[in-house]
Amino acid sequence: MILGVLSAVSLRSELLGRLDSSLVAASDRGKGAGTDQGGEPDGGTGSASGSSSGSQFPDPPPGWGGGPPGLNVRGQAVGTVVVEVSDGAVVSAGYLDDAGQLEELDAAQAAQVLTAGERPSWVHVDGLGTYRAVTVEREDGTSVTTALPWNDSAGTLRGYVLVEVVVGVVAVLLAAGVATALVRRSLRPLDRVAQTATRVAELPLDRGAVALDERVPEADTDPRTEVGQVGSALNRLLGHVETSLAARHASEQQVRQFVADASHELRTPLASIRGYSELVLRHGDLSEDSTHAVTRVASESRRMQALVEDLLLLARLDAGREIVEQDVDVVALAADAVSDAHAAGRNHTWRLDLGEDVDPELLQVRGDEARLRQVLVNLLANARVHTPPGTSVTLGVRRADDVVTLTVLDDGPGIPAEQQATIFDRFSRGDAARVGGDGATRSTGLGLAIVEAIVTAHDGAITLESEPGRTLVSVALPAADPAADPSAARASGDGRGAAEPDARAMMES
């Protein structure tokens, strides 16, 4: 662009120089054309003749038919303008048209030409255009102003600029296309590196054994190029991450194995402590204080045994042990869970909501009945323990497409926002804002962690929404296909399918 501007400026300067040279030559030719055979111009005769002919200028000197003598010389070009002034009055003014014929200028046009000085300068003539003009003076005192048109040179300049613009635009487009192709070609290795990073980012790296096999292709790890250096660095990073994940998984496995072994080993002594304490209470002759102490021992041994069982269950679920799969009747499980919750918490209002026009065969899931029963029991127990008396708790069962959703809704005080993100973590406990009686003080913080682990083992998902006056826990499980084994759901649950008629309606107590 800069070169184009400079070349256009240079061309204009060259054209202007040539025009000024031609103007000086034309002015010199016109300067010596004012006498007839070496005599002076006949101004008086011309004036009288001009008056009789009706021309706006005095008559031209003899030898020129009504026009400036400066135009009637050999070599004057088409478009040349000459204005002669004698004693402050315009003697003659005209120009040569495209056919080389004389055309007169009117007074206004002549006045515009006469604005030129002794050096070439710009003048604009109405109806004719832009000119370069110069004024010289003859020996007799007559001044002659000669002008040459700029139009031809301007046309040449405009054509050159137009060609430059077209060529420049084409060159820019071609350069942009070539540059784009080259850049895209040079960035293809970087795209492959980015794709590798994207695939790694989509891997589940948060838990369990992780197979981190993704690597940048060797062709994109050339250390002599910037992209190759990035690819090589990413491969080293992935190798380090893979090693760290393997070490983490090994450590987790050791912890899980320790928890499982410890829980398993603690079951026998805890059972012995519980059995002996109950035996002492049944047959021992103890004082009131001793009876209270032994009672507390038995109570705490039962609590500790429950904790050990929970830890053992979590360890087994973490180890990925397969669950026992069968078609499970969710309606029967929900009815039993609400009935048990009512017996355990009579100060709460318990409801079972199955919706309207529900086909029990559609409310079936494929999974472990005992574990799914534990999910409902834990969710309802959590709602009972962490809400005050008088709270309404509703267990809902719905099916949408191929998903059966279990919901536990209560109108208790809600869960603080800062605790909701960790509510399913192990040993996470609620504070005094959501407490019913002294239940929260005896909570181990494993109930919801067990629920999440069981739901995950069933390829389901659990979510929580809570605000003051409303807490909703939703469990989504893949629905079973009733067409595969229509009798399986009726036979599951150790005969609990008989609870279906009562579970169809809304249970409320």
C-alpha positions as CSV (number, residue, x, y, z in Angstrom):
1,M,0.0,0.0,0.0
2,I,2.8,2.4,0.9
3,L,4.6,1.6,-2.3
4,G,1.4,2.2,-4.3
5,V,0.9,5.6,-2.7
6,L,4.5,6.5,-3.3
7,S,4.4,5.4,-6.9
8,A,1.1,7.4,-7.5
9,V,2.7,10.5,-5.9
10,S,5.8,10.0,-8.1
11,L,3.7,9.6,-11.2
12,R,1.7,12.7,-10.4
13,S,4.8,14.7,-9.9
14,E,6.2,13.4,-13.2
15,L,3.0,14.2,-15.1
16,L,2.9,17.6,-13.5
17,G,6.5,18.3,-14.4
18,R,5.9,17.4,-18.0
19,L,2.7,19.5,-18.1
20,D,4.6,22.5,-16.7
21,S,7.4,22.0,-19.3
22,S,4.8,21.9,-22.1
23,L,3.1,24.9,-20.6
24,V,6.3,27.0,-20.6
25,A,6.9,26.0,-24.2
26,A,3.4,26.9,-25.2
27,S,3.7,30.2,-23.4
28,D,7.0,31.0,-25.2
29,R,5.4,30.2,-28.5
30,G,2.4,32.4,-27.7
31,K,4.5,35.2,-26.4
32,G,6.1,35.9,-29.8
33,A,2.8,35.7,-31.8
34,G,1.5,39.3,-31.0
35,T,2.7,41.3,-34.0
36,D,1.9,41.4,-37.7
37,Q,5.2,41.2,-39.7
38,G,7.0,42.5,-36.7
39,G,4.6,45.4,-36.0
40,E,2.5,46.2,-32.9
41,P,-1.0,45.0,-32.3
42,D,-3.7,47.2,-33.6
43,G,-5.7,47.6,-30.5
44,G,-7.8,50.6,-31.7
45,T,-8.8,49.1,-35.0
46,G,-9.6,45.9,-33.3
47,S,-11.7,47.6,-30.7
48,A,-13.9,49.3,-33.3
49,S,-14.2,46.2,-35.4
50,G,-15.0,44.2,-32.3
51,S,-17.8,46.6,-31.4
52,S,-19.3,46.4,-34.8
53,S,-19.3,42.6,-34.8
54,G,-20.9,42.2,-31.4
55,S,-18.0,40.3,-29.8
56,Q,-17.4,40.7,-26.0
57,F,-13.7,41.3,-26.7
58,P,-11.9,43.9,-28.9
59,D,-11.0,42.7,-32.3
60,P,-7.9,40.5,-32.5
61,P,-4.8,41.8,-34.2
62,P,-4.6,41.4,-38.0
63,G,-3.8,37.9,-39.2
64,W,-5.9,36.1,-36.6
65,G,-9.6,35.6,-37.2
66,G,-11.1,36.7,-33.9
67,G,-8.9,34.7,-31.5
68,P,-5.7,35.3,-29.5
69,P,-2.6,35.4,-31.6
70,G,-1.0,33.0,-29.2
71,L,-3.2,30.2,-30.4
72,N,-2.4,30.7,-34.1
73,V,1.1,29.4,-33.9
74,R,2.6,26.0,-34.9
75,G,2.8,23.5,-32.1
76,Q,-0.1,24.6,-29.9
77,A,-1.9,21.6,-28.6
78,V,-5.6,20.9,-28.4
79,G,-7.1,22.4,-25.2
80,T,-4.6,25.2,-25.0
81,V,-6.1,28.4,-23.5
82,V,-4.7,31.9,-24.2
83,V,-5.9,35.2,-22.7
84,E,-4.2,38.4,-23.7
85,V,-4.5,41.6,-21.7
86,S,-3.5,45.1,-22.8
87,D,-3.8,48.2,-20.7
88,G,-5.8,46.2,-18.1
89,A,-8.4,45.0,-20.5
90,V,-8.9,41.6,-22.1
91,V,-7.9,41.9,-25.7
92,S,-8.8,38.3,-26.7
93,A,-9.5,35.0,-24.9
94,G,-10.0,31.6,-26.4
95,Y,-9.0,28.0,-26.5
96,L,-8.6,25.2,-29.1
97,D,-11.3,22.5,-28.8
98,D,-10.9,18.8,-29.5
99,A,-11.2,19.5,-33.3
100,G,-8.5,22.2,-33.2
101,Q,-11.1,25.0,-33.8
102,L,-11.0,28.2,-31.9
103,E,-13.6,28.7,-29.1
104,E,-13.9,32.0,-27.3
105,L,-14.0,32.3,-23.5
106,D,-16.5,34.4,-21.7
107,A,-15.5,37.1,-19.3
108,A,-15.9,35.0,-16.2
109,Q,-13.8,32.2,-17.7
110,A,-11.2,34.6,-18.8
111,A,-11.1,36.2,-15.3
112,Q,-10.5,32.7,-13.8
113,V,-7.6,32.1,-16.2
114,L,-6.0,35.5,-15.3
115,T,-5.6,34.4,-11.6
116,A,-2.4,32.6,-12.7
117,G,0.9,34.2,-11.8
118,E,4.4,34.3,-13.4
119,R,5.1,30.7,-12.3
120,P,2.9,27.7,-13.3
121,S,-0.1,27.5,-11.0
122,W,-3.5,25.8,-10.8
123,V,-6.6,27.5,-12.1
124,H,-10.1,26.2,-12.6
125,V,-12.2,27.3,-15.5
126,D,-16.0,26.8,-15.3
127,G,-17.2,24.4,-17.9
128,L,-13.7,23.3,-19.0
129,G,-12.0,21.9,-15.9
130,T,-8.6,22.3,-14.2
131,Y,-5.6,23.9,-15.9
132,R,-2.0,24.7,-15.3
133,A,-1.5,28.4,-16.3
134,V,1.4,30.9,-16.4
135,T,1.4,34.6,-17.3
136,V,4.2,36.3,-19.3
137,E,4.6,39.8,-20.6
138,R,5.6,40.8,-24.1
139,E,7.9,43.7,-24.9
140,D,5.0,45.9,-25.8
141,G,3.4,45.5,-22.3
142,T,0.8,43.1,-23.3
143,S,0.4,40.2,-20.9
144,V,-0.3,36.7,-22.2
145,T,-1.7,34.0,-19.9
146,T,-1.4,30.5,-21.3
147,A,-3.0,27.4,-19.8
148,L,-2.9,23.7,-20.6
149,P,-5.6,21.2,-19.4
150,W,-4.8,18.8,-16.5
151,N,-7.6,16.5,-17.5
152,D,-5.5,14.2,-19.7
153,S,-2.8,13.9,-17.1
154,A,-5.5,13.4,-14.4
155,G,-7.1,10.7,-16.5
156,T,-3.7,8.9,-16.8
157,L,-3.2,9.3,-13.0
158,R,-6.7,7.9,-12.3
159,G,-6.2,5.0,-14.5
160,Y,-2.9,4.2,-12.9
161,V,-4.4,4.5,-9.4
162,L,-7.3,2.3,-10.5
163,V,-4.9,-0.4,-11.8
164,E,-2.9,-0.2,-8.7
165,V,-5.9,-0.6,-6.5
166,V,-7.2,-3.6,-8.5
167,V,-3.8,-5.2,-8.5
168,G,-3.3,-4.4,-4.8
169,V,-6.7,-5.9,-3.9
170,V,-6.0,-9.0,-6.0
171,A,-2.5,-9.3,-4.5
172,V,-3.9,-8.9,-0.9
173,L,-6.6,-11.6,-1.6
174,L,-4.1,-14.0,-3.0
175,A,-1.6,-13.3,-0.2
176,A,-4.4,-13.8,2.4
177,G,-5.4,-17.1,0.7
178,V,-1.9,-18.4,0.6
179,A,-1.2,-17.2,4.1
180,T,-4.4,-18.9,5.4
181,A,-3.4,-22.1,3.7
182,L,0.1,-22.0,5.1
183,V,-1.1,-21.1,8.6
184,R,-3.7,-23.9,8.6
185,R,-1.1,-26.3,7.3
186,S,1.4,-25.3,10.0
187,L,-1.2,-25.4,12.7
188,R,-2.4,-28.9,11.9
189,P,0.0,-30.5,14.4
190,L,-1.2,-28.0,17.0
191,D,-4.8,-29.1,16.3
192,R,-3.8,-32.7,16.9
193,V,-2.1,-31.7,20.2
194,A,-5.3,-29.9,21.2
195,Q,-7.5,-32.9,20.3
196,T,-5.3,-35.1,22.5
197,A,-5.7,-32.6,25.4
198,T,-9.4,-32.5,24.8
199,R,-9.7,-36.3,24.9
200,V,-7.8,-36.4,28.2
201,A,-10.0,-33.7,29.7
202,E,-13.1,-35.8,29.0
203,L,-11.7,-38.9,30.9
204,P,-13.1,-39.6,34.4
205,L,-10.0,-39.0,36.4
206,D,-11.6,-38.3,39.8
207,R,-11.8,-41.9,41.1
208,G,-11.0,-45.5,40.4
209,A,-8.4,-47.0,38.1
210,V,-7.7,-44.7,35.2
211,A,-6.1,-45.9,31.9
212,L,-4.4,-42.8,30.6
213,D,-3.3,-44.1,27.2
214,E,-3.7,-40.8,25.2
215,R,-0.5,-39.4,23.9
216,V,0.5,-36.8,21.2
217,P,1.6,-38.6,18.0
218,E,5.4,-38.9,17.7
219,A,5.3,-36.9,14.5
220,D,4.1,-33.9,16.4
221,T,6.8,-34.0,19.1
222,D,9.7,-32.8,17.0
223,P,11.8,-30.6,19.5
224,R,13.1,-28.5,16.6
225,T,9.6,-26.9,16.2
226,E,7.6,-24.9,18.6
227,V,4.5,-27.2,18.1
228,G,6.7,-30.2,18.6
229,Q,8.0,-28.8,21.9
230,V,4.5,-28.3,23.1
231,G,3.5,-31.8,22.1
232,S,6.6,-33.3,23.8
233,A,5.9,-31.3,27.0
234,L,2.2,-32.5,26.9
235,N,3.4,-36.1,26.6
236,R,5.7,-35.7,29.6
237,L,2.8,-34.1,31.6
238,L,0.5,-37.0,30.7
239,G,3.1,-39.5,31.7
240,H,3.5,-37.7,35.1
241,V,-0.3,-37.6,35.6
242,E,-0.6,-41.3,34.7
243,T,2.1,-42.1,37.3
244,S,0.4,-39.9,39.9
245,L,-3.0,-41.4,39.2
246,A,-1.6,-45.0,39.5
247,A,0.0,-44.1,42.8
248,R,-3.2,-42.5,44.0
249,H,-5.3,-45.5,43.0
250,A,-2.8,-47.9,44.7
251,S,-3.0,-45.8,47.9
252,E,-6.8,-45.8,47.7
253,Q,-6.9,-49.5,47.2
254,Q,-4.7,-50.0,50.3
255,V,-7.0,-47.7,52.4
256,R,-10.1,-49.5,51.1
257,Q,-8.5,-52.9,51.9
258,F,-7.5,-51.7,55.3
259,V,-11.0,-50.4,56.0
260,A,-12.6,-53.6,54.8
261,D,-10.2,-55.8,56.7
262,A,-10.6,-53.7,59.9
263,S,-14.3,-53.6,59.6
264,H,-14.5,-57.4,59.1
265,E,-12.2,-58.1,62.0
266,L,-14.1,-55.7,64.3
267,R,-17.4,-57.4,63.7
268,T,-16.6,-60.4,65.9
269,P,-15.4,-58.6,69.0
270,L,-18.2,-56.1,68.7
271,A,-20.7,-59.0,68.5
272,S,-19.1,-60.5,71.6
273,I,-19.2,-57.2,73.5
274,R,-22.9,-56.8,72.6
275,G,-23.7,-60.4,73.5
276,Y,-21.9,-60.3,76.9
277,S,-23.5,-56.9,77.8
278,E,-27.0,-58.2,77.1
279,L,-26.2,-61.4,79.0
280,V,-25.1,-59.4,82.0
281,L,-28.2,-57.2,81.8
282,R,-30.5,-60.3,81.6
283,H,-29.0,-62.4,84.3
284,G,-26.7,-60.2,86.4
285,D,-27.6,-58.7,89.8
286,L,-26.4,-55.2,89.3
287,S,-26.8,-51.9,91.0
288,E,-28.7,-49.1,89.3
289,D,-25.4,-47.4,88.2
290,S,-23.9,-50.6,87.0
291,T,-27.1,-51.4,85.0
292,H,-26.9,-48.0,83.4
293,A,-23.3,-48.4,82.5
294,V,-23.8,-51.9,81.0
295,T,-26.8,-50.6,79.1
296,R,-24.7,-47.8,77.6
297,V,-22.0,-50.4,76.6
298,A,-24.6,-52.4,74.8
299,S,-26.1,-49.3,73.1
300,E,-22.7,-48.1,71.9
301,S,-21.7,-51.5,70.8
302,R,-24.8,-51.7,68.6
303,R,-24.0,-48.2,67.2
304,M,-20.4,-49.2,66.6
305,Q,-21.5,-52.4,64.9
306,A,-23.8,-50.4,62.6
307,L,-20.8,-48.1,61.8
308,V,-18.6,-51.0,61.0
309,E,-21.2,-52.5,58.8
310,D,-21.5,-49.2,56.9
311,L,-17.8,-49.0,56.5
312,L,-17.6,-52.6,55.2
313,L,-20.4,-51.9,52.7
314,L,-18.7,-48.8,51.4
315,A,-15.4,-50.7,51.1
316,R,-17.2,-53.4,49.1
317,L,-18.9,-50.8,46.8
318,D,-15.6,-49.0,46.3
319,A,-14.0,-52.3,45.3
320,G,-16.5,-52.5,42.5
321,R,-18.1,-55.8,43.6
322,E,-21.0,-56.7,41.4
323,I,-24.4,-56.2,42.8
324,V,-27.1,-58.9,42.7
325,E,-29.3,-57.9,39.8
326,Q,-33.0,-58.7,39.5
327,D,-36.2,-56.9,38.6
328,V,-37.1,-54.9,41.7
329,D,-40.7,-53.6,42.4
330,V,-40.1,-50.0,43.5
331,V,-43.7,-49.6,44.6
332,A,-43.4,-52.3,47.2
333,L,-40.1,-50.9,48.4
334,A,-41.5,-47.4,48.7
335,A,-44.6,-48.6,50.6
336,D,-42.5,-50.6,53.1
337,A,-40.1,-47.7,53.5
338,V,-42.8,-45.2,54.3
339,S,-44.5,-47.7,56.7
340,D,-41.2,-48.3,58.5
341,A,-40.5,-44.6,58.7
342,H,-44.0,-43.9,60.2
343,A,-43.3,-46.5,62.9
344,A,-39.9,-44.9,63.7
345,G,-41.0,-41.3,63.6
346,R,-44.6,-40.8,64.6
347,N,-44.1,-37.1,65.2
348,H,-43.6,-36.6,61.4
349,T,-46.2,-36.7,58.6
350,W,-45.3,-39.4,56.0
351,R,-46.8,-39.6,52.5
352,L,-46.3,-41.9,49.5
353,D,-47.1,-40.3,46.2
354,L,-47.3,-42.6,43.2
355,G,-49.1,-40.2,40.9
356,E,-52.2,-41.1,39.0
357,D,-52.9,-44.1,36.7
358,V,-49.6,-45.8,37.5
359,D,-48.9,-49.2,36.2
360,P,-46.8,-51.0,38.8
361,E,-45.1,-53.0,36.1
362,L,-43.6,-49.8,34.7
363,L,-42.2,-48.9,38.2
364,Q,-39.5,-51.5,38.2
365,V,-35.7,-51.2,38.1
366,R,-33.0,-53.7,37.6
367,G,-30.8,-54.0,40.6
368,D,-30.1,-55.3,44.1
369,E,-33.3,-55.1,46.2
370,A,-31.6,-55.1,49.6
371,R,-29.3,-52.2,48.6
372,L,-32.2,-50.2,47.0
373,R,-34.2,-50.7,50.1
374,Q,-31.3,-49.4,52.1
375,V,-31.3,-46.3,49.9
376,L,-34.9,-45.5,50.7
377,V,-34.5,-46.3,54.4
378,N,-31.4,-44.0,54.7
379,L,-33.1,-41.1,52.8
380,L,-36.2,-41.3,55.0
381,A,-34.2,-41.7,58.2
382,N,-32.1,-38.7,57.2
383,A,-35.2,-36.7,56.7
384,R,-36.6,-37.9,60.1
385,V,-33.4,-37.3,62.1
386,H,-32.6,-33.9,60.7
387,T,-36.0,-32.2,60.7
388,P,-38.1,-31.1,63.7
389,P,-41.3,-32.8,64.7
390,G,-44.3,-32.0,62.6
391,T,-42.4,-32.0,59.3
392,S,-44.1,-33.5,56.3
393,V,-42.0,-35.9,54.3
394,T,-43.2,-37.2,50.9
395,L,-41.7,-40.2,49.0
396,G,-42.6,-39.9,45.3
397,V,-42.1,-42.5,42.6
398,R,-42.3,-41.5,38.9
399,R,-41.3,-42.9,35.5
400,A,-40.2,-40.8,32.5
401,D,-39.0,-42.6,29.4
402,D,-36.5,-45.2,30.6
403,V,-35.8,-43.7,34.0
404,V,-37.6,-44.3,37.3
405,T,-37.2,-41.4,39.7
406,L,-37.5,-41.6,43.5
407,T,-37.9,-38.3,45.3
408,V,-37.9,-37.5,49.0
409,L,-39.4,-34.1,49.7
410,D,-39.6,-32.4,53.1
411,D,-40.7,-29.0,54.3
412,G,-38.0,-28.8,57.0
413,P,-35.5,-26.0,57.7
414,G,-33.3,-26.9,54.7
415,I,-29.6,-27.6,54.3
416,P,-27.2,-24.6,54.4
417,A,-25.8,-23.7,51.0
418,E,-22.2,-24.1,52.1
419,Q,-22.9,-27.8,53.1
420,Q,-24.8,-28.9,50.0
421,A,-21.7,-29.4,47.9
422,T,-20.3,-31.9,50.4
423,I,-23.5,-33.5,51.6
424,F,-22.8,-36.8,50.0
425,D,-19.2,-36.9,51.2
426,R,-18.3,-39.5,53.9
427,F,-18.6,-38.3,57.5
428,S,-20.4,-35.2,56.4
429,R,-22.8,-34.1,59.1
430,G,-25.4,-31.4,59.3
431,D,-25.3,-28.6,61.9
432,A,-27.9,-27.5,64.4
433,A,-30.0,-25.7,61.7
434,R,-31.4,-29.1,60.6
435,V,-31.7,-31.2,63.7
436,G,-34.6,-33.2,65.1
437,G,-34.1,-34.2,68.7
438,D,-30.6,-35.6,69.4
439,G,-30.5,-37.7,66.3
440,A,-27.8,-35.5,64.6
441,T,-25.4,-36.0,67.5
442,R,-25.5,-39.8,66.9
443,S,-25.1,-39.5,63.1
444,T,-22.0,-41.1,61.6
445,G,-22.2,-39.1,58.5
446,L,-22.1,-42.2,56.2
447,G,-25.8,-42.5,55.4
448,L,-25.9,-40.3,52.3
449,A,-22.4,-41.5,51.2
450,I,-23.8,-45.0,51.2
451,V,-26.8,-43.9,49.3
452,E,-24.7,-42.2,46.6
453,A,-22.4,-45.3,46.4
454,I,-25.4,-47.7,45.9
455,V,-27.0,-45.4,43.4
456,T,-23.8,-45.1,41.4
457,A,-23.3,-48.9,41.5
458,H,-26.8,-49.1,39.8
459,D,-25.7,-46.6,37.0
460,G,-28.0,-44.0,38.5
461,A,-27.6,-40.4,39.7
462,I,-28.6,-38.6,42.8
463,T,-29.2,-34.8,43.2
464,L,-30.1,-32.4,46.0
465,E,-32.0,-29.2,46.0
466,S,-32.5,-27.4,49.3
467,E,-33.7,-24.1,50.5
468,P,-35.5,-23.0,53.8
469,G,-38.8,-24.8,53.8
470,R,-38.0,-27.3,51.0
471,T,-35.5,-30.0,50.6
472,L,-35.7,-32.4,47.6
473,V,-33.5,-35.4,47.1
474,S,-33.9,-37.1,43.7
475,V,-32.6,-40.6,42.8
476,A,-32.8,-41.5,39.1
477,L,-32.4,-45.2,38.2
478,P,-32.6,-47.0,34.8
479,A,-36.0,-48.7,34.4
480,A,-36.3,-52.4,33.9
481,D,-37.9,-53.8,30.8
482,P,-41.2,-55.4,31.9
483,A,-41.5,-57.3,28.6
484,A,-38.3,-59.2,29.4
485,D,-39.7,-61.0,32.4
486,P,-43.1,-59.8,33.5
487,S,-43.2,-62.2,36.5
488,A,-39.9,-61.1,37.9
489,A,-41.1,-58.0,39.7
490,R,-44.1,-59.9,41.2
491,A,-41.8,-62.6,42.5
492,S,-39.1,-60.2,43.9
493,G,-39.1,-58.8,47.4
494,D,-39.9,-62.0,49.3
495,G,-43.6,-61.6,48.7
496,R,-43.7,-57.9,49.3
497,G,-45.6,-57.4,46.0
498,A,-48.7,-57.8,48.0
499,A,-48.2,-54.3,49.2
500,E,-49.1,-52.9,45.8
501,P,-52.8,-52.3,46.4
502,D,-52.1,-50.2,49.5
503,A,-49.2,-48.3,47.8
504,R,-51.3,-47.2,44.8
505,A,-53.1,-44.6,46.9
506,M,-51.7,-41.7,48.8
507,M,-50.4,-42.8,52.2
508,E,-50.7,-40.2,54.9
509,S,-50.3,-40.3,58.6
